[in-house]
Amino acid sequence: MVTLHSIDLTLAQRLRDREFRHEWFRGALEDSVPEQFRDLREYRNYTQSELATLANMKQSAISRFEVQRIANWKFETLLRLADALDAQLVIKLERAEDVITRYEREEVGSTSGPKSVLEAESAGEFNPWEPSTLGLAVAAKDQFTTGPTGTAVRGAWWS
């Protein structure tokens, strides 16, 4: 009889598999995009109805967007929602090898952290110059930060 041993791979190790990586990247993006918009809506103390009015959309569309787990959003809709939230929409590509390296470092270091950008910001652990973890970010337009060159920059990375 053959004894099977469990294989406990870390996320960084699993991300080395191209097929897993592509599925994980997509799933992470599908979860994070609606969450970022919902977090900023709540931060701005808007109801779904209020946001719908500002974005010239129906409340039911906002509700579907916030719970939807399939990324079939139109770019124009994302821009419309970002404008209604007075935010900048930022899309960023990050090389897979950089993502894997970051997760390897994180797995060696910390085991827990804030659950959302807003929690990270309030905990003083928010770094606007850290590359976006999930490749898409929404930045509040009224937030100014000093960039690496010392220049004032409008907006910040919300990953």
C-alpha positions as CSV (number, residue, x, y, z in Angstrom):
1,M,0.0,0.0,0.0
2,V,1.3,3.4,-1.0
3,T,1.2,6.2,1.7
4,L,0.4,9.6,0.3
5,H,1.9,12.6,2.1
6,S,0.2,15.9,2.0
7,I,1.8,18.6,0.0
8,D,1.6,22.0,1.7
9,L,2.7,24.5,-0.8
10,T,2.8,28.2,0.0
11,L,1.0,30.7,-2.2
12,A,4.4,31.8,-3.6
13,Q,5.2,28.2,-4.6
14,R,1.8,27.7,-6.1
15,L,2.1,30.9,-8.1
16,R,5.1,29.4,-9.9
17,D,2.5,27.2,-11.8
18,R,1.4,29.3,-14.8
19,E,-2.1,27.8,-14.9
20,F,-2.7,28.3,-11.2
21,R,-1.2,31.8,-11.4
22,H,-3.5,32.9,-14.2
23,E,-6.6,31.6,-12.3
24,W,-5.5,33.1,-9.0
25,F,-4.7,36.5,-10.6
26,R,-8.1,36.6,-12.2
27,G,-9.9,35.5,-9.1
28,A,-8.0,38.1,-7.0
29,L,-8.9,40.8,-9.4
30,E,-12.6,39.8,-9.6
31,D,-12.7,40.0,-5.8
32,S,-10.7,43.1,-5.3
33,V,-12.2,45.5,-7.8
34,P,-15.8,45.5,-6.4
35,E,-14.4,45.5,-2.9
36,Q,-12.3,48.6,-3.6
37,F,-15.3,50.5,-5.0
38,R,-17.5,49.4,-2.1
39,D,-14.8,50.4,0.5
40,L,-14.5,53.8,-1.0
41,R,-18.3,54.2,-1.3
42,E,-18.6,53.3,2.4
43,Y,-15.6,55.6,3.3
44,R,-17.5,58.5,1.5
45,N,-20.6,57.5,3.5
46,Y,-22.6,57.0,0.3
47,T,-25.5,54.5,0.1
48,Q,-25.7,52.5,-3.1
49,S,-28.7,54.7,-4.1
50,E,-26.6,57.9,-3.6
51,L,-23.7,56.5,-5.6
52,A,-26.2,55.3,-8.3
53,T,-27.6,58.9,-8.6
54,L,-24.1,60.4,-8.8
55,A,-23.0,57.9,-11.5
56,N,-26.3,58.1,-13.4
57,M,-27.0,54.4,-12.8
58,K,-29.6,52.3,-11.1
59,Q,-29.1,51.2,-7.5
60,S,-29.6,47.6,-8.6
61,A,-26.6,48.0,-11.0
62,I,-24.4,49.2,-8.1
63,S,-25.6,46.3,-6.0
64,R,-24.8,43.7,-8.7
65,F,-21.4,45.3,-9.3
66,E,-20.5,45.1,-5.6
67,V,-21.4,41.4,-5.3
68,Q,-20.5,40.2,-8.8
69,R,-17.6,37.8,-8.9
70,I,-17.2,37.6,-12.7
71,A,-15.0,40.4,-14.3
72,N,-17.2,41.5,-17.2
73,W,-17.1,45.2,-16.3
74,K,-16.9,47.8,-19.0
75,F,-14.0,50.2,-18.7
76,E,-16.4,53.1,-19.1
77,T,-18.5,51.8,-16.1
78,L,-15.4,51.7,-13.9
79,L,-14.5,55.2,-15.0
80,R,-18.1,56.4,-14.3
81,L,-18.0,54.9,-10.8
82,A,-14.6,56.3,-10.1
83,D,-15.7,59.8,-11.1
84,A,-18.9,59.5,-9.0
85,L,-16.7,58.6,-6.0
86,D,-14.3,61.5,-6.8
87,A,-11.5,59.0,-7.4
88,Q,-8.8,58.2,-10.0
89,L,-9.0,54.8,-11.6
90,V,-5.5,53.3,-12.0
91,I,-4.7,50.2,-13.9
92,K,-1.3,48.6,-13.5
93,L,0.5,45.6,-15.0
94,E,2.9,43.8,-12.7
95,R,5.2,41.0,-13.9
96,A,4.4,37.6,-12.5
97,E,8.0,37.1,-11.2
98,D,7.7,40.3,-9.2
99,V,4.4,39.1,-7.6
100,I,6.0,35.8,-6.7
101,T,9.0,37.5,-5.2
102,R,6.8,39.7,-3.1
103,Y,4.8,36.8,-1.8
104,E,8.0,34.9,-1.0
105,R,9.1,37.9,1.1
106,E,5.7,38.2,2.8
107,E,5.6,34.5,3.6
108,V,8.9,34.7,5.3
109,G,8.0,37.9,7.2
110,S,4.5,38.8,8.4
111,T,1.6,36.4,8.8
112,S,-1.2,38.9,9.3
113,G,-2.1,42.4,8.2
114,P,-5.0,44.7,7.5
115,K,-7.9,43.4,5.6
116,S,-8.5,46.5,3.5
117,V,-6.8,49.6,2.2
118,L,-8.8,51.8,4.5
119,E,-7.8,49.6,7.5
120,A,-4.2,49.8,6.3
121,E,-4.4,53.6,6.0
122,S,-5.9,54.0,9.5
123,A,-3.3,51.7,11.0
124,G,-0.5,53.8,9.4
125,E,0.6,50.8,7.3
126,F,-0.4,52.3,3.9
127,N,2.4,53.0,1.5
128,P,1.2,54.8,-1.7
129,W,4.4,53.9,-3.5
130,E,4.1,50.2,-2.9
131,P,3.1,48.5,-6.2
132,S,-0.5,47.5,-6.3
133,T,-0.9,43.9,-5.2
134,L,-3.8,43.1,-7.5
135,G,-3.0,45.2,-10.5
136,L,-5.9,47.6,-10.3
137,A,-6.3,50.5,-7.8
138,V,-8.6,53.3,-7.0
139,A,-7.1,56.5,-5.6
140,A,-9.0,59.2,-3.8
141,K,-8.5,62.5,-5.8
142,D,-8.4,64.6,-2.6
143,Q,-5.4,62.7,-1.2
144,F,-2.0,64.3,-1.9
145,T,1.2,62.4,-1.3
146,T,4.8,63.2,-1.8
147,G,6.3,61.1,-4.5
148,P,9.8,59.5,-4.5
149,T,11.2,62.6,-6.2
150,G,9.8,64.9,-3.6
151,T,7.0,66.3,-5.8
152,A,3.4,66.5,-4.7
153,V,1.3,63.9,-6.4
154,R,-2.5,63.8,-6.5
155,G,-3.9,60.4,-5.7
156,A,-2.3,57.3,-4.2
157,W,-2.3,53.6,-4.8
158,W,-5.1,51.7,-3.2
159,S,-4.3,48.0,-3.6
